[in-house]
Amino acid sequence: MEILKDSFGRKFPYFRLSITDVCNFKCGYCLPNGYQVDKSDHRTFLKIDEIERLARGLSELGVCKIRLTGGEPTIRKDFFDIVKLIKEKPGIKKIVITTNGYRLNKIAHQIKDSGLDGINISIDSLDREKFKKITDHDRLPEILEGIKILQDLNFKNIKINAVLLKGVNDSEEEFNQWANFIKNNEIDFRYIELMQTGDNLDYFKKYHISAKKFIDYLNQNKWIIQTLGRDAGPSKNYLNPEFKGKFGVIAPYSKDFCKSCNRLRITARGDLRLCLFGNTGINIRHLIQKDDQIEEFKDLILKQLNFKKESHYLELGDTGLTKNLSTTGG
């Protein structure tokens, strides 16, 4: 079996597959005005038969983990059908999702029954008013209820992500709230450093703060850094023997962040993106229309890896093609 590798020796066992750009939240750092239809792009989102061929081709390329993202992936009416068909691919050992937790309390049983191997939920604050202000939705209680239902069903791999925002959720009080939350819950909580995208420069200037602030808190409170697994994401994880859960930090501006890159992306309209912030995107959709195109599809992906750059150059203010995070699956 082929293993995807780039010219810097990095291996890619992990794909992030966006299945919709649509999101029903209005988070300030991503879609402050809500989802807007891109009138310049008339292509539909990937259809289920295209996703099936895509998953088949990727599994034959040695990909063992697929993360379904959006927008908000659970908005799709065929969401659980997509999960099922990817689960059936022999090489795909893990299928996980990133979600805003919308309707989580209503679909928790389906999530457990679907065979999903993990879930990442975006919760930027445990303070209900702050959550409402950031997302424009007063849904924190039902999301937390959904998490509780998943735990009661013995669903194991639950992670929570928050974007670190200066003056909003970066206080020691907030950090302590999360520490109390993971002390008795087997849940990983990670702060993601705010990233500059094509249309959020003013927001970025106002709210960006280095992840160092949270890392300092972890060091002061005796958290110990953990080593990474083969298909792990970009988070640096911290352990504390007194806590059931883990803390994590995703700091894209940190030195050598791209050295451990192990994932590629496909957008909801079928563009391969070698980097979340890369300037290169190539459409692969024409090669997932028929079953006899799988070899050609695999060949194209192998060739494209030659163009993957060493770094995203975010620290130079280069945001590439990414207008906002919902268009690339975050």
ZADO-1210 file (C-alpha; in nm, 4 decimals, padded with zeros to 6 digits):
<atoms>
<atom x="00.0000" y="00.0000" z="00.0000" code="MET" pos="1"/>
<atom x="00.1213" y="00.3518" z="-00.0852" code="GLU" pos="2"/>
<atom x="00.1785" y="00.5947" z="00.2003" code="ILE" pos="3"/>
<atom x="00.1337" y="00.9620" z="00.1218" code="LEU" pos="4"/>
<atom x="00.4605" y="01.1483" z="00.1668" code="LYS" pos="5"/>
<atom x="00.5793" y="01.4957" z="00.0681" code="ASP" pos="6"/>
<atom x="00.9225" y="01.6196" z="-00.0397" code="SER" pos="7"/>
<atom x="01.0089" y="01.7096" z="00.3231" code="PHE" pos="8"/>
<atom x="00.9548" y="01.3502" z="00.4392" code="GLY" pos="9"/>
<atom x="00.6267" y="01.4261" z="00.6176" code="ARG" pos="10"/>
<atom x="00.3667" y="01.1470" z="00.6056" code="LYS" pos="11"/>
<atom x="-00.0074" y="01.2039" z="00.5674" code="PHE" pos="12"/>
<atom x="-00.2272" y="00.9363" z="00.7248" code="PRO" pos="13"/>
<atom x="-00.4973" y="01.1934" z="00.8052" code="TYR" pos="14"/>
<atom x="-00.7445" y="01.3875" z="00.5855" code="PHE" pos="15"/>
<atom x="-00.9902" y="01.6576" z="00.6841" code="ARG" pos="16"/>
<atom x="-01.2950" y="01.6420" z="00.4602" code="LEU" pos="17"/>
<atom x="-01.5381" y="01.9321" z="00.4632" code="SER" pos="18"/>
<atom x="-01.8910" y="01.8296" z="00.3603" code="ILE" pos="19"/>
<atom x="-02.0551" y="02.1753" z="00.3728" code="THR" pos="20"/>
<atom x="-01.9572" y="02.5417" z="00.4069" code="ASP" pos="21"/>
<atom x="-02.2875" y="02.6219" z="00.5754" code="VAL" pos="22"/>
<atom x="-02.2791" y="02.7019" z="00.9462" code="CYS" pos="23"/>
<atom x="-02.5679" y="02.8187" z="01.1625" code="ASN" pos="24"/>
<atom x="-02.3528" y="02.9982" z="01.4217" code="PHE" pos="25"/>
<atom x="-02.2100" y="03.3494" z="01.3811" code="LYS" pos="26"/>
<atom x="-01.8784" y="03.3300" z="01.5646" code="CYS" pos="27"/>
<atom x="-01.6904" y="03.6591" z="01.5506" code="GLY" pos="28"/>
<atom x="-01.3625" y="03.5000" z="01.4391" code="TYR" pos="29"/>
<atom x="-01.5149" y="03.3012" z="01.1506" code="CYS" pos="30"/>
<atom x="-01.8590" y="03.4126" z="01.0229" code="LEU" pos="31"/>
<atom x="-01.9521" y="03.7281" z="01.2168" code="PRO" pos="32"/>
<atom x="-02.2387" y="03.8022" z="00.9749" code="ASN" pos="33"/>
<atom x="-02.3501" y="03.4421" z="00.9469" code="GLY" pos="34"/>
<atom x="-02.3087" y="03.2155" z="00.6446" code="TYR" pos="35"/>
<atom x="-02.3214" y="03.4000" z="00.3115" code="GLN" pos="36"/>
<atom x="-02.3639" y="03.2136" z="-00.0164" code="VAL" pos="37"/>
<atom x="-02.0592" y="03.2576" z="-00.2403" code="ASP" pos="38"/>
<atom x="-02.2253" y="03.3689" z="-00.5633" code="LYS" pos="39"/>
<atom x="-01.8979" y="03.3407" z="-00.7542" code="SER" pos="40"/>
<atom x="-01.8865" y="02.9621" z="-00.7028" code="ASP" pos="41"/>
<atom x="-02.1842" y="02.7747" z="-00.8481" code="HIS" pos="42"/>
<atom x="-02.0579" y="02.4274" z="-00.7595" code="ARG" pos="43"/>
<atom x="-02.2682" y="02.2177" z="-00.5231" code="THR" pos="44"/>
<atom x="-02.1265" y="02.0502" z="-00.2148" code="PHE" pos="45"/>
<atom x="-01.9858" y="01.7008" z="-00.2661" code="LEU" pos="46"/>
<atom x="-02.2546" y="01.4382" z="-00.3186" code="LYS" pos="47"/>
<atom x="-02.2600" y="01.1135" z="-00.1238" code="ILE" pos="48"/>
<atom x="-02.1451" y="00.8933" z="-00.4158" code="ASP" pos="49"/>
<atom x="-01.8500" y="01.1292" z="-00.4758" code="GLU" pos="50"/>
<atom x="-01.7607" y="01.1089" z="-00.1053" code="ILE" pos="51"/>
<atom x="-01.7744" y="00.7276" z="-00.1251" code="GLU" pos="52"/>
<atom x="-01.5188" y="00.7188" z="-00.4113" code="ARG" pos="53"/>
<atom x="-01.3056" y="00.9778" z="-00.2364" code="LEU" pos="54"/>
<atom x="-01.2968" y="00.7689" z="00.0824" code="ALA" pos="55"/>
<atom x="-01.2162" y="00.4552" z="-00.1178" code="ARG" pos="56"/>
<atom x="-00.9260" y="00.6238" z="-00.2962" code="GLY" pos="57"/>
<atom x="-00.7879" y="00.7722" z="00.0248" code="LEU" pos="58"/>
<atom x="-00.8049" y="00.4390" z="00.2082" code="SER" pos="59"/>
<atom x="-00.6048" y="00.2825" z="-00.0771" code="GLU" pos="60"/>
<atom x="-00.3449" y="00.5600" z="-00.0332" code="LEU" pos="61"/>
<atom x="-00.2840" y="00.4527" z="00.3264" code="GLY" pos="62"/>
<atom x="-00.5044" y="00.7185" z="00.4874" code="VAL" pos="63"/>
<atom x="-00.6277" y="00.5759" z="00.8186" code="CYS" pos="64"/>
<atom x="-00.8116" y="00.8742" z="00.9687" code="LYS" pos="65"/>
<atom x="-01.0767" y="01.1062" z="00.8230" code="ILE" pos="66"/>
<atom x="-01.2234" y="01.4043" z="01.0041" code="ARG" pos="67"/>
<atom x="-01.5571" y="01.5367" z="00.8776" code="LEU" pos="68"/>
<atom x="-01.5787" y="01.9132" z="00.9103" code="THR" pos="69"/>
<atom x="-01.7752" y="02.2053" z="00.7728" code="GLY" pos="70"/>
<atom x="-01.9176" y="02.4650" z="00.8189" code="GLY" pos="71"/>
<atom x="-02.1293" y="02.2530" z="01.0484" code="GLU" pos="72"/>
<atom x="-02.1214" y="01.8931" z="00.9140" code="PRO" pos="73"/>
<atom x="-02.4283" y="01.7700" z="01.1049" code="THR" pos="74"/>
<atom x="-02.6474" y="02.0144" z="00.9105" code="ILE" pos="75"/>
<atom x="-02.6374" y="01.7737" z="00.6144" code="ARG" pos="76"/>
<atom x="-02.9422" y="01.5487" z="00.6104" code="LYS" pos="77"/>
<atom x="-02.7270" y="01.2576" z="00.4877" code="ASP" pos="78"/>
<atom x="-02.4612" y="01.3145" z="00.7572" code="PHE" pos="79"/>
<atom x="-02.4987" y="00.9733" z="00.9237" code="PHE" pos="80"/>
<atom x="-02.5105" y="00.7981" z="00.5837" code="ASP" pos="81"/>
<atom x="-02.1742" y="00.9594" z="00.5031" code="ILE" pos="82"/>
<atom x="-02.0296" y="00.8383" z="00.8339" code="VAL" pos="83"/>
<atom x="-02.1531" y="00.4850" z="00.7623" code="LYS" pos="84"/>
<atom x="-02.0033" y="00.4604" z="00.4132" code="LEU" pos="85"/>
<atom x="-01.6639" y="00.5909" z="00.5298" code="ILE" pos="86"/>
<atom x="-01.6688" y="00.3467" z="00.8243" code="LYS" pos="87"/>
<atom x="-01.7074" y="00.0622" z="00.5736" code="GLU" pos="88"/>
<atom x="-01.3732" y="00.1391" z="00.4037" code="LYS" pos="89"/>
<atom x="-01.1197" y="-00.1210" z="00.5232" code="PRO" pos="90"/>
<atom x="-00.8206" y="00.1114" z="00.5701" code="GLY" pos="91"/>
<atom x="-01.0035" y="00.3876" z="00.7574" code="ILE" pos="92"/>
<atom x="-00.9502" y="00.3039" z="01.1229" code="LYS" pos="93"/>
<atom x="-01.0849" y="00.6311" z="01.2648" code="LYS" pos="94"/>
<atom x="-01.3621" y="00.8643" z="01.1562" code="ILE" pos="95"/>
<atom x="-01.4106" y="01.1714" z="01.3712" code="VAL" pos="96"/>
<atom x="-01.5997" y="01.5005" z="01.3417" code="ILE" pos="97"/>
<atom x="-01.5656" y="01.8655" z="01.4364" code="THR" pos="98"/>
<atom x="-01.8965" y="02.0263" z="01.5307" code="THR" pos="99"/>
<atom x="-02.0365" y="02.3353" z="01.6991" code="ASN" pos="100"/>
<atom x="-02.2542" y="02.1039" z="01.9085" code="GLY" pos="101"/>
<atom x="-02.5790" y="02.2316" z="01.7590" code="TYR" pos="102"/>
<atom x="-02.8556" y="01.9781" z="01.8473" code="ARG" pos="103"/>
<atom x="-02.5959" y="01.7589" z="02.0204" code="LEU" pos="104"/>
<atom x="-02.8421" y="01.6611" z="02.2927" code="ASN" pos="105"/>
<atom x="-03.0874" y="01.5472" z="02.0207" code="LYS" pos="106"/>
<atom x="-02.8405" y="01.3427" z="01.8119" code="ILE" pos="107"/>
<atom x="-02.6079" y="01.2040" z="02.0825" code="ALA" pos="108"/>
<atom x="-02.7587" y="00.8534" z="02.0588" code="HIS" pos="109"/>
<atom x="-02.7198" y="00.8538" z="01.6789" code="GLN" pos="110"/>
<atom x="-02.3575" y="00.9651" z="01.7151" code="ILE" pos="111"/>
<atom x="-02.2870" y="00.6728" z="01.9467" code="LYS" pos="112"/>
<atom x="-02.4729" y="00.4243" z="01.7222" code="ASP" pos="113"/>
<atom x="-02.3056" y="00.5514" z="01.4025" code="SER" pos="114"/>
<atom x="-01.9660" y="00.4187" z="01.5116" code="GLY" pos="115"/>
<atom x="-01.7974" y="00.7593" z="01.5088" code="LEU" pos="116"/>
<atom x="-01.4598" y="00.7297" z="01.6812" code="ASP" pos="117"/>
<atom x="-01.4371" y="01.0803" z="01.8183" code="GLY" pos="118"/>
<atom x="-01.5936" y="01.4235" z="01.8362" code="ILE" pos="119"/>
<atom x="-01.4424" y="01.7727" z="01.8678" code="ASN" pos="120"/>
<atom x="-01.6887" y="02.0317" z="01.9930" code="ILE" pos="121"/>
<atom x="-01.6313" y="02.4073" z="01.9741" code="SER" pos="122"/>
<atom x="-01.7104" y="02.5795" z="02.3051" code="ILE" pos="123"/>
<atom x="-01.5331" y="02.9133" z="02.3459" code="ASP" pos="124"/>
<atom x="-01.6438" y="02.9713" z="02.7042" code="SER" pos="125"/>
<atom x="-01.8268" y="02.7951" z="02.9881" code="LEU" pos="126"/>
<atom x="-01.9856" y="03.1291" z="03.0716" code="ASP" pos="127"/>
<atom x="-02.3335" y="03.1210" z="02.9151" code="ARG" pos="128"/>
<atom x="-02.3472" y="03.4942" z="02.8379" code="GLU" pos="129"/>
<atom x="-02.0018" y="03.4947" z="02.6795" code="LYS" pos="130"/>
<atom x="-02.0894" y="03.1879" z="02.4738" code="PHE" pos="131"/>
<atom x="-02.4035" y="03.3634" z="02.3489" code="LYS" pos="132"/>
<atom x="-02.2094" y="03.6793" z="02.2640" code="LYS" pos="133"/>
<atom x="-01.9391" y="03.4920" z="02.0687" code="ILE" pos="134"/>
<atom x="-02.1714" y="03.2580" z="01.8721" code="THR" pos="135"/>
<atom x="-02.4963" y="03.4599" z="01.8632" code="ASP" pos="136"/>
<atom x="-02.6686" y="03.1467" z="02.0040" code="HIS" pos="137"/>
<atom x="-02.7836" y="03.0717" z="02.3579" code="ASP" pos="138"/>
<atom x="-02.7154" y="02.6986" z="02.3254" code="ARG" pos="139"/>
<atom x="-02.4488" y="02.6253" z="02.5858" code="LEU" pos="140"/>
<atom x="-02.6790" y="02.4285" z="02.8248" code="PRO" pos="141"/>
<atom x="-02.8034" y="02.1922" z="02.5511" code="GLU" pos="142"/>
<atom x="-02.4480" y="02.1358" z="02.4208" code="ILE" pos="143"/>
<atom x="-02.3292" y="02.0474" z="02.7717" code="LEU" pos="144"/>
<atom x="-02.6336" y="01.8216" z="02.8061" code="GLU" pos="145"/>
<atom x="-02.5343" y="01.6514" z="02.4786" code="GLY" pos="146"/>
<atom x="-02.1825" y="01.5914" z="02.6147" code="ILE" pos="147"/>
<atom x="-02.3318" y="01.4403" z="02.9307" code="LYS" pos="148"/>
<atom x="-02.5506" y="01.2052" z="02.7223" code="ILE" pos="149"/>
<atom x="-02.2458" y="01.0943" z="02.5195" code="LEU" pos="150"/>
<atom x="-02.0536" y="01.0262" z="02.8411" code="GLN" pos="151"/>
<atom x="-02.3462" y="00.8283" z="02.9835" code="ASP" pos="152"/>
<atom x="-02.3414" y="00.6209" z="02.6616" code="LEU" pos="153"/>
<atom x="-01.9714" y="00.5526" z="02.7263" code="ASN" pos="154"/>
<atom x="-01.8621" y="00.7498" z="02.4173" code="PHE" pos="155"/>
<atom x="-01.4910" y="00.7899" z="02.4781" code="LYS" pos="156"/>
<atom x="-01.3062" y="01.0334" z="02.2543" code="ASN" pos="157"/>
<atom x="-01.4534" y="01.3765" z="02.3352" code="ILE" pos="158"/>
<atom x="-01.2506" y="01.6919" z="02.2796" code="LYS" pos="159"/>
<atom x="-01.3493" y="02.0560" z="02.3255" code="ILE" pos="160"/>
<atom x="-01.1880" y="02.3391" z="02.1312" code="ASN" pos="161"/>
<atom x="-01.1929" y="02.7093" z="02.2144" code="ALA" pos="162"/>
<atom x="-01.0375" y="02.9964" z="02.0209" code="VAL" pos="163"/>
<atom x="-00.8245" y="03.2038" z="02.2605" code="LEU" pos="164"/>
<atom x="-00.9488" y="03.5645" z="02.2488" code="LEU" pos="165"/>
<atom x="-00.7790" y="03.8556" z="02.4228" code="LYS" pos="166"/>
<atom x="-00.9929" y="04.0093" z="02.6942" code="GLY" pos="167"/>
<atom x="-01.2743" y="03.7581" z="02.6309" code="VAL" pos="168"/>
<atom x="-01.1707" y="03.4106" z="02.7474" code="ASN" pos="169"/>
<atom x="-00.8012" y="03.4439" z="02.8331" code="ASP" pos="170"/>
<atom x="-00.8249" y="03.5116" z="03.2077" code="SER" pos="171"/>
<atom x="-00.6965" y="03.2850" z="03.4819" code="GLU" pos="172"/>
<atom x="-01.0578" y="03.2575" z="03.5967" code="GLU" pos="173"/>
<atom x="-01.1548" y="03.1084" z="03.2573" code="GLU" pos="174"/>
<atom x="-00.8552" y="02.8723" z="03.2666" code="PHE" pos="175"/>
<atom x="-00.9565" y="02.7580" z="03.6148" code="ASN" pos="176"/>
<atom x="-01.3160" y="02.6982" z="03.4978" code="GLN" pos="177"/>
<atom x="-01.1884" y="02.4617" z="03.2312" code="TRP" pos="178"/>
<atom x="-00.9503" y="02.2975" z="03.4795" code="ALA" pos="179"/>
<atom x="-01.2457" y="02.2260" z="03.7100" code="ASN" pos="180"/>
<atom x="-01.4398" y="02.0896" z="03.4126" code="PHE" pos="181"/>
<atom x="-01.1716" y="01.8405" z="03.3021" code="ILE" pos="182"/>
<atom x="-01.0716" y="01.7442" z="03.6555" code="LYS" pos="183"/>
<atom x="-01.3633" y="01.5000" z="03.6748" code="ASN" pos="184"/>
<atom x="-01.4406" y="01.4582" z="03.3044" code="ASN" pos="185"/>
<atom x="-01.2409" y="01.2401" z="03.0661" code="GLU" pos="186"/>
<atom x="-01.2373" y="01.5181" z="02.8061" code="ILE" pos="187"/>
<atom x="-00.9480" y="01.6947" z="02.6313" code="ASP" pos="188"/>
<atom x="-00.9811" y="02.0729" z="02.6234" code="PHE" pos="189"/>
<atom x="-00.7638" y="02.2706" z="02.3808" code="ARG" pos="190"/>
<atom x="-00.7141" y="02.6397" z="02.3200" code="TYR" pos="191"/>
<atom x="-00.6493" y="02.7352" z="01.9583" code="ILE" pos="192"/>
<atom x="-00.4562" y="03.0536" z="01.8939" code="GLU" pos="193"/>
<atom x="-00.6603" y="03.2965" z="01.6804" code="LEU" pos="194"/>
<atom x="-00.5462" y="03.2805" z="01.3167" code="MET" pos="195"/>
<atom x="-00.5508" y="03.5646" z="01.0700" code="GLN" pos="196"/>
<atom x="-00.7654" y="03.4934" z="00.7613" code="THR" pos="197"/>
<atom x="-00.8320" y="03.6980" z="00.4481" code="GLY" pos="198"/>
<atom x="-01.1244" y="03.8935" z="00.5912" code="ASP" pos="199"/>
<atom x="-01.0652" y="03.9149" z="00.9684" code="ASN" pos="200"/>
<atom x="-00.7662" y="04.1520" z="00.9965" code="LEU" pos="201"/>
<atom x="-00.9368" y="04.4074" z="01.2256" code="ASP" pos="202"/>
<atom x="-01.0766" y="04.1300" z="01.4451" code="TYR" pos="203"/>
<atom x="-00.7370" y="03.9610" z="01.4539" code="PHE" pos="204"/>
<atom x="-00.5592" y="04.2819" z="01.5614" code="LYS" pos="205"/>
<atom x="-00.8128" y="04.3371" z="01.8389" code="LYS" pos="206"/>
<atom x="-00.8382" y="03.9846" z="01.9802" code="TYR" pos="207"/>
<atom x="-00.5183" y="03.7944" z="01.8979" code="HIS" pos="208"/>
<atom x="-00.3093" y="03.6887" z="02.1945" code="ILE" pos="209"/>
<atom x="-00.0226" y="03.4416" z="02.1960" code="SER" pos="210"/>
<atom x="-00.0978" y="03.0924" z="02.3244" code="ALA" pos="211"/>
<atom x="00.2022" y="03.1481" z="02.5523" code="LYS" pos="212"/>
<atom x="-00.0369" y="03.2992" z="02.8078" code="LYS" pos="213"/>
<atom x="-00.2133" y="02.9631" z="02.8487" code="PHE" pos="214"/>
<atom x="00.1129" y="02.7651" z="02.8272" code="ILE" pos="215"/>
<atom x="00.2517" y="02.9745" z="03.1154" code="ASP" pos="216"/>
<atom x="-00.0588" y="02.8883" z="03.3177" code="TYR" pos="217"/>
<atom x="-00.0040" y="02.5165" z="03.2445" code="LEU" pos="218"/>
<atom x="00.3620" y="02.5323" z="03.3453" code="ASN" pos="219"/>
<atom x="00.2807" y="02.7152" z="03.6677" code="GLN" pos="220"/>
<atom x="00.0214" y="02.4491" z="03.7549" code="ASN" pos="221"/>
<atom x="00.2514" y="02.1489" z="03.7001" code="LYS" pos="222"/>
<atom x="00.1051" y="02.0182" z="03.3720" code="TRP" pos="223"/>
<atom x="00.3404" y="01.7852" z="03.1821" code="ILE" pos="224"/>
<atom x="00.3701" y="01.7808" z="02.8006" code="ILE" pos="225"/>
<atom x="00.2767" y="01.4522" z="02.6275" code="GLN" pos="226"/>
<atom x="00.4320" y="01.2913" z="02.3177" code="THR" pos="227"/>
<atom x="00.2229" y="01.2610" z="01.9978" code="LEU" pos="228"/>
<atom x="00.0811" y="00.9571" z="01.8157" code="GLY" pos="229"/>
<atom x="00.1124" y="00.8914" z="01.4388" code="ARG" pos="230"/>
<atom x="-00.2277" y="01.0317" z="01.3378" code="ASP" pos="231"/>
<atom x="-00.2466" y="01.2949" z="01.6119" code="ALA" pos="232"/>
<atom x="-00.3589" y="01.6438" z="01.5222" code="GLY" pos="233"/>
<atom x="-00.1567" y="01.9625" z="01.5729" code="PRO" pos="234"/>
<atom x="-00.2306" y="01.9945" z="01.9454" code="SER" pos="235"/>
<atom x="00.0458" y="01.9840" z="02.2072" code="LYS" pos="236"/>
<atom x="-00.1177" y="01.7991" z="02.4951" code="ASN" pos="237"/>
<atom x="-00.0535" y="01.8343" z="02.8666" code="TYR" pos="238"/>
<atom x="-00.1214" y="01.5795" z="03.1416" code="LEU" pos="239"/>
<atom x="-00.1769" y="01.6088" z="03.5139" code="ASN" pos="240"/>
<atom x="-00.2114" y="01.2882" z="03.7203" code="PRO" pos="241"/>
<atom x="-00.4821" y="01.4486" z="03.9345" code="GLU" pos="242"/>
<atom x="-00.7078" y="01.5188" z="03.6348" code="PHE" pos="243"/>
<atom x="-00.9189" y="01.2801" z="03.4258" code="LYS" pos="244"/>
<atom x="-00.9007" y="01.5071" z="03.1202" code="GLY" pos="245"/>
<atom x="-00.6116" y="01.6702" z="02.9333" code="LYS" pos="246"/>
<atom x="-00.5293" y="02.0247" z="02.8307" code="PHE" pos="247"/>
<atom x="-00.3966" y="02.1081" z="02.4848" code="GLY" pos="248"/>
<atom x="-00.2656" y="02.4028" z="02.2852" code="VAL" pos="249"/>
<atom x="-00.2784" y="02.4583" z="01.9107" code="ILE" pos="250"/>
<atom x="-00.0353" y="02.7410" z="01.8363" code="ALA" pos="251"/>
<atom x="00.0088" y="02.7872" z="01.4590" code="PRO" pos="252"/>
<atom x="00.2459" y="03.0816" z="01.5082" code="TYR" pos="253"/>
<atom x="00.4892" y="02.8775" z="01.7166" code="SER" pos="254"/>
<atom x="00.8328" y="02.7806" z="01.5844" code="LYS" pos="255"/>
<atom x="00.8396" y="02.4542" z="01.3833" code="ASP" pos="256"/>
<atom x="00.4576" y="02.4168" z="01.3935" code="PHE" pos="257"/>
<atom x="00.4500" y="02.2838" z="01.0355" code="CYS" pos="258"/>
<atom x="00.7249" y="02.0251" z="01.0879" code="LYS" pos="259"/>
<atom x="00.4780" y="01.7781" z="01.2368" code="SER" pos="260"/>
<atom x="00.2062" y="01.8427" z="00.9764" code="CYS" pos="261"/>
<atom x="00.0369" y="01.5115" z="00.8925" code="ASN" pos="262"/>
<atom x="-00.2929" y="01.6088" z="00.7316" code="ARG" pos="263"/>
<atom x="-00.4368" y="01.7331" z="00.4062" code="LEU" pos="264"/>
<atom x="-00.7761" y="01.8885" z="00.3330" code="ARG" pos="265"/>
<atom x="-01.0533" y="01.8546" z="00.0821" code="ILE" pos="266"/>
<atom x="-01.3103" y="02.1326" z="00.0704" code="THR" pos="267"/>
<atom x="-01.6849" y="02.0845" z="00.0461" code="ALA" pos="268"/>
<atom x="-01.6747" y="02.1542" z="-00.3293" code="ARG" pos="269"/>
<atom x="-01.3940" y="01.9094" z="-00.3992" code="GLY" pos="270"/>
<atom x="-01.0753" y="02.1172" z="-00.3893" code="ASP" pos="271"/>
<atom x="-00.7625" y="01.9556" z="-00.2488" code="LEU" pos="272"/>
<atom x="-00.5833" y="02.1953" z="-00.0136" code="ARG" pos="273"/>
<atom x="-00.2297" y="02.1066" z="00.0822" code="LEU" pos="274"/>
<atom x="-00.2394" y="02.3564" z="00.3708" code="CYS" pos="275"/>
<atom x="-00.5149" y="02.5386" z="00.5577" code="LEU" pos="276"/>
<atom x="-00.3425" y="02.8628" z="00.4576" code="PHE" pos="277"/>
<atom x="-00.1815" y="02.7553" z="00.1307" code="GLY" pos="278"/>
<atom x="-00.2033" y="02.9423" z="-00.1980" code="ASN" pos="279"/>
<atom x="-00.2586" y="02.6230" z="-00.3940" code="THR" pos="280"/>
<atom x="-00.5935" y="02.4522" z="-00.4316" code="GLY" pos="281"/>
<atom x="-00.6671" y="02.2047" z="-00.7088" code="ILE" pos="282"/>
<atom x="-01.0024" y="02.0543" z="-00.7915" code="ASN" pos="283"/>
<atom x="-01.0129" y="01.6742" z="-00.7713" code="ILE" pos="284"/>
<atom x="-01.3871" y="01.6373" z="-00.8186" code="ARG" pos="285"/>
<atom x="-01.3733" y="01.5429" z="-01.1873" code="HIS" pos="286"/>
<atom x="-01.1864" y="01.2253" z="-01.0840" code="LEU" pos="287"/>
<atom x="-01.4485" y="01.0948" z="-00.8394" code="ILE" pos="288"/>
<atom x="-01.7392" y="01.0734" z="-01.0847" code="GLN" pos="289"/>
<atom x="-01.6952" y="00.7095" z="-01.1868" code="LYS" pos="290"/>
<atom x="-01.5528" y="00.3981" z="-01.0232" code="ASP" pos="291"/>
<atom x="-01.2908" y="00.3486" z="-01.2943" code="ASP" pos="292"/>
<atom x="-01.1277" y="00.6862" z="-01.2127" code="GLN" pos="293"/>
<atom x="-00.9926" y="00.5863" z="-00.8698" code="ILE" pos="294"/>
<atom x="-00.6365" y="00.5181" z="-00.9937" code="GLU" pos="295"/>
<atom x="-00.6245" y="00.8547" z="-01.1697" code="GLU" pos="296"/>
<atom x="-00.7557" y="01.0252" z="-00.8565" code="PHE" pos="297"/>
<atom x="-00.4860" y="00.8608" z="-00.6422" code="LYS" pos="298"/>
<atom x="-00.2188" y="00.9563" z="-00.8930" code="ASP" pos="299"/>
<atom x="-00.3234" y="01.3232" z="-00.8860" code="LEU" pos="300"/>
<atom x="-00.3033" y="01.3376" z="-00.5057" code="ILE" pos="301"/>
<atom x="00.0413" y="01.1743" z="-00.5049" code="LEU" pos="302"/>
<atom x="00.1664" y="01.4268" z="-00.7623" code="LYS" pos="303"/>
<atom x="00.0181" y="01.7241" z="-00.5749" code="GLN" pos="304"/>
<atom x="00.2168" y="01.6405" z="-00.2626" code="LEU" pos="305"/>
<atom x="00.5286" y="01.7586" z="-00.4472" code="ASN" pos="306"/>
<atom x="00.3848" y="02.1112" z="-00.4201" code="PHE" pos="307"/>
<atom x="00.3295" y="02.1112" z="-00.0440" code="LYS" pos="308"/>
<atom x="00.5411" y="02.3851" z="00.1112" code="LYS" pos="309"/>
<atom x="00.7572" y="02.3580" z="00.4191" code="GLU" pos="310"/>
<atom x="00.5552" y="02.6153" z="00.6145" code="SER" pos="311"/>
<atom x="00.2276" y="02.8106" z="00.6037" code="HIS" pos="312"/>
<atom x="00.4135" y="03.1458" z="00.6477" code="TYR" pos="313"/>
<atom x="00.1304" y="03.2776" z="00.8644" code="LEU" pos="314"/>
<atom x="00.3799" y="03.4650" z="01.0772" code="GLU" pos="315"/>
<atom x="00.4551" y="03.6769" z="00.7679" code="LEU" pos="316"/>
<atom x="00.0865" y="03.7698" z="00.7372" code="GLY" pos="317"/>
<atom x="00.0348" y="03.5348" z="00.4400" code="ASP" pos="318"/>
<atom x="-00.3168" y="03.3894" z="00.4726" code="THR" pos="319"/>
<atom x="-00.3255" y="03.2240" z="00.1297" code="GLY" pos="320"/>
<atom x="-00.6659" y="03.1409" z="-00.0181" code="LEU" pos="321"/>
<atom x="-00.8452" y="03.1236" z="00.3171" code="THR" pos="322"/>
<atom x="-01.1101" y="03.3963" z="00.3431" code="LYS" pos="323"/>
<atom x="-01.2625" y="03.2440" z="00.6561" code="ASN" pos="324"/>
<atom x="-01.2267" y="02.9139" z="00.8352" code="LEU" pos="325"/>
<atom x="-01.5684" y="02.7732" z="00.7356" code="SER" pos="326"/>
<atom x="-01.4653" y="02.7534" z="00.3694" code="THR" pos="327"/>
<atom x="-01.1738" y="02.5211" z="00.4392" code="THR" pos="328"/>
<atom x="-01.3032" y="02.3085" z="00.7225" code="GLY" pos="329"/>
<atom x="-01.1115" y="02.4936" z="00.9910" code="GLY" pos="330"/>
</atoms>
